[in-house]
Amino acid sequence: MKITDVKAIGESKIEVFFEDDVCGIIDLGYLIQKGIFRELSDPFLFAKVYTTGEAIAWSDELEIDALNIYAKIVNKDPIEIADKYFAHATD
């Protein structure tokens, strides 16, 4: 799964678009209170969100991978999503 676009909405939410037409809004307020992600409490930095295709990012150090965001949007466990997208050749 590839992220095609991401937009900041307010001070803690992002809207994420995937190549398979899945899209959704994620509230990252819980994450902004933890570790290195505390930097995102700066609304100017938060608004600079971008995508690498495989992740959403604010810098080289502040990234969230596409799998976890996709799973959150479709309300599934990341393992279930990974099994679908990364099936072994023998399956």
C-alpha positions in Angstrom: 0.0 0.0 0.0 1.3 3.4 -0.9 0.3 6.7 0.5 -0.5 9.2 -2.3 -1.3 12.3 -0.2 -1.5 13.5 3.4 -2.8 16.8 4.8 -2.7 18.3 8.3 -6.1 19.1 9.7 -5.9 21.3 12.8 -3.2 20.7 15.4 -3.4 16.9 15.8 -5.3 15.3 12.8 -4.2 14.2 9.4 -6.1 13.1 6.4 -4.4 10.3 4.5 -5.0 9.0 1.0 -3.8 5.6 -0.3 -3.4 4.4 -3.9 -6.3 1.9 -3.5 -8.7 4.8 -2.7 -8.8 4.1 1.0 -8.7 7.4 2.9 -9.4 8.6 6.3 -8.7 11.1 9.1 -6.5 10.0 12.0 -6.2 11.9 15.3 -2.6 11.8 16.4 -3.2 13.7 19.7 -2.3 10.6 21.7 1.0 10.3 19.9 2.0 13.9 20.2 2.2 13.4 24.0 5.0 10.7 23.7 8.7 10.8 23.2 10.2 12.3 20.1 6.6 13.0 18.8 6.2 15.8 21.4 7.9 18.0 18.8 4.6 17.8 16.9 2.9 19.9 19.5 4.3 22.8 17.5 1.4 23.5 15.1 3.8 24.9 12.5 5.8 21.7 12.5 2.7 19.5 12.5 1.4 21.4 9.4 4.5 20.4 7.5 3.5 16.7 7.2 4.4 15.0 4.0 4.5 11.5 2.6 7.4 9.4 1.4 4.9 6.9 -0.1 5.7 4.3 2.5 5.3 6.6 5.5 3.9 9.9 6.7 6.7 12.2 8.0 7.7 15.5 9.4 11.4 14.9 9.1 13.8 12.0 8.8 13.4 11.3 12.5 9.6 11.7 12.7 7.8 9.1 10.6 4.9 6.7 10.9 4.8 3.8 8.5 1.9 3.4 6.1 0.9 -0.1 7.4 -0.1 1.2 10.8 -2.0 4.2 9.4 -3.8 2.0 6.9 -4.8 -0.5 9.6 -6.1 2.3 11.8 -8.2 3.7 9.0 -9.8 0.3 8.1 -10.0 -0.7 11.7 -7.9 -3.9 11.4 -4.9 -5.4 13.0 -1.7 -4.4 11.1 -0.8 -8.2 11.0 -4.0 -8.9 9.1 -3.2 -6.1 6.6 0.5 -7.2 6.2 -0.6 -10.8 5.5 -2.8 -9.6 2.6 -0.1 -7.3 1.1 3.0 -9.3 1.8 1.9 -12.9 1.2 4.7 -15.4 0.7 5.3 -16.8 -2.8 4.3 -20.2 -1.6 0.8 -19.1 -0.4 
